[in-house]
Amino acid sequence: MMLLALGLSFAAFTALSLAMEKHQRELQRGSERTSLWRWLGWGLLALAFAVCVADHGWAAGPVLWLGALTAAGLLLAFGLYPYRPRWIVPLAWALPVIGLAATVVP
């Protein structure tokens, strides 16, 4: 479940960054759906929080959610945006699917 939360957090941060005009010009050509990206990003963050709380309870779930947010944010801000910006959008689609597959398949 932690891999699913990490993938959802990465996808959420990608959607929130696509809500900014600067990053939208870098990653996606000519899309002006900033409010859609913003709502999608916040919804994915809420879903990642729900996954962490459902898996680990209220005692450890929010702490693990903050850890997933930190890892996803560091990967996005310091790893991919400066060096491999073209990998961001495909990874934002692939990581939640990989996390879901890791959750479903034992």
C-alpha positions as CSV (number, residue, x, y, z in Angstrom):
1,M,0.0,0.0,0.0
2,M,2.9,2.3,0.6
3,L,4.0,2.1,-3.0
4,L,0.4,3.1,-4.0
5,A,0.5,6.1,-1.7
6,L,3.9,7.1,-3.1
7,G,2.6,6.8,-6.7
8,L,-0.6,8.8,-5.9
9,S,1.5,11.5,-4.2
10,F,3.8,11.7,-7.2
11,A,0.8,12.0,-9.6
12,A,-0.8,14.6,-7.3
13,F,2.3,16.8,-7.2
14,T,2.6,16.4,-11.0
15,A,-1.0,17.5,-11.4
16,L,-0.5,20.5,-9.0
17,S,2.6,21.5,-10.9
18,L,0.7,21.3,-14.2
19,A,-1.7,23.8,-12.7
20,M,1.1,26.4,-12.8
21,E,1.7,28.1,-16.2
22,K,5.5,27.8,-16.0
23,H,5.5,24.0,-15.6
24,Q,2.6,23.6,-18.0
25,R,4.7,25.2,-20.7
26,E,7.6,22.9,-19.9
27,L,5.7,19.6,-19.7
28,Q,2.6,19.9,-21.8
29,R,2.2,22.0,-24.9
30,G,-0.8,24.4,-25.0
31,S,-3.2,23.1,-22.3
32,E,-5.0,25.8,-20.3
33,R,-6.8,23.6,-17.8
34,T,-5.3,24.9,-14.6
35,S,-8.4,24.5,-12.4
36,L,-8.8,20.9,-13.6
37,W,-5.2,20.1,-12.8
38,R,-5.5,21.8,-9.4
39,W,-8.7,19.8,-8.4
40,L,-7.1,16.6,-9.7
41,G,-4.0,17.2,-7.6
42,W,-5.8,17.9,-4.4
43,G,-8.1,14.9,-5.0
44,L,-5.1,12.6,-5.5
45,L,-3.5,13.9,-2.3
46,A,-6.7,13.2,-0.4
47,L,-6.8,9.7,-1.9
48,A,-3.2,9.0,-0.9
49,F,-4.1,10.1,2.6
50,A,-7.1,7.8,2.7
51,V,-4.9,4.9,1.5
52,C,-2.3,5.5,4.2
53,V,-4.9,5.8,7.0
54,A,-6.8,2.7,5.7
55,D,-3.7,0.7,5.7
56,H,-2.0,1.8,8.9
57,G,-4.7,3.5,11.0
58,W,-4.9,6.9,12.4
59,A,-1.8,6.4,14.6
60,A,0.8,5.8,11.8
61,G,-1.2,6.6,8.6
62,P,-0.7,10.4,8.6
63,V,3.0,10.0,9.4
64,L,3.5,7.6,6.5
65,W,1.5,9.9,4.2
66,L,3.8,12.8,5.1
67,G,6.8,10.5,4.3
68,A,5.3,9.6,0.9
69,L,4.7,13.3,0.2
70,T,8.3,14.0,1.1
71,A,9.7,11.3,-1.1
72,A,7.5,12.2,-4.1
73,G,8.3,15.9,-3.7
74,L,12.0,15.3,-3.5
75,L,12.0,13.0,-6.5
76,L,10.0,15.5,-8.5
77,A,11.8,18.7,-7.5
78,F,15.4,17.6,-7.2
79,G,15.5,14.6,-9.5
80,L,13.3,14.9,-12.5
81,Y,12.5,18.6,-13.1
82,P,16.2,19.7,-13.4
83,Y,17.5,16.6,-15.3
84,R,14.7,14.6,-16.9
85,P,11.5,16.7,-17.3
86,R,10.2,14.6,-20.1
87,W,9.9,11.6,-17.8
88,I,7.6,13.3,-15.3
89,V,4.2,12.9,-17.1
90,P,4.8,9.2,-18.1
91,L,5.9,8.4,-14.5
92,A,2.8,10.2,-13.1
93,W,0.7,7.8,-15.1
94,A,2.8,4.7,-14.4
95,L,3.6,4.9,-10.7
96,P,0.0,4.7,-9.4
97,V,-0.6,1.8,-11.7
98,I,2.5,0.0,-10.5
99,G,1.5,0.8,-6.9
100,L,-2.0,-0.6,-7.5
101,A,-0.5,-3.7,-9.1
102,A,1.9,-4.2,-6.1
103,T,-1.1,-3.8,-3.8
104,V,-3.3,-6.3,-5.6
105,V,-0.7,-8.9,-6.4
106,P,0.7,-10.5,-3.2
